[in-house]
């Protein structure tokens, strides 16, 4: 890889997800995009990294209709941040294909909706065209509640091995779109009473096959956690009967940086941390705010590790050849539709970090 050429990163996100986390609304949160940009301009391990583009999958209006026409603060933050720092800002709406039903009835039974599959593929073709046209080297997914699919993960034309995801939780334990809520449930789904927690531990120590615990208001998260682990859970008369299992009393959460594959929060882990304690007084937002520090730290250290790996260097070199060769004929799967992007205007203002 050319030592003098910066690695061009595209940040991919969903403003509706960032908004639900408090980005642009909660001043205690340092957004990951802002944190990364400061590193790229000051940290020696990140000096070779350039945030070249921000790709968002909605225009900020999905919440707007439900919030008396008030703009989505996260979308405004992303747009204005890109304008200030001369970063390409691109909106590629996903609401059409996301709104289509996942399954439809057919003469042979219920099947996956081919219209949705086709629309999702066309969406990813437009995403890949954008990445190629902007000479993107690697992609970071953050609060992007959409699976990457056949086009973006295709090993011959896509970015397989070069798409990373930062998950604000321990991915092996609380994957999915509600990691903070699930982590909080994991720590609190026993009764808040100390004696109840002690009794549950005692039952595990006695090697009982099932234990009886109180749900404590986290029914959906509890069910999701145990379904993912393949452990039977049964709600009955105000209690939940569970098979005993390890780590059931975990009282920390954290973050995971991993390579993306076709499954949810599943690909090879680059770095993870379980360094955020869950406090007795925590609400979901309080825990999320505190965990953002861990999340940003994992991004910082994980990216530095990833970019030094020989396999990463090899993949980036191959990908740069594809970027240089990009044309309408060189990638037959792509239709190369017109790109709607908002190029940031140069500014004399300098950010102070």
Protein Blocks (a to p, Z undefined) as FASTA:
>chain_A
ZZklccdddddddfklmmmnogokamkbccfklmmmmmmmmpmklmmpccfbdcdfbehl
mmmmmngoiacfklmmmmmmmmmnopacddddfklmmmpcfbdcdfkbccddfklmmmmm
mmmmmmmmmmmmnopabdcdehiabdcdfklmpmklmmghiaccdddbdfklmgcjklml
mmmmmmmmpcfbfklmmmmmmmmmnopabdcddeklpmmmmmmmmmmnopacddeehiac
ddddehklgcbdcdddddddfbehkbccfbdcfkbccdfklcfklmmmmmmmmmmmmmmm
mmmmmmmpmklmmmmmmmmmmmmmgcfklmmmbgoiadddddddddfbdcdZZ
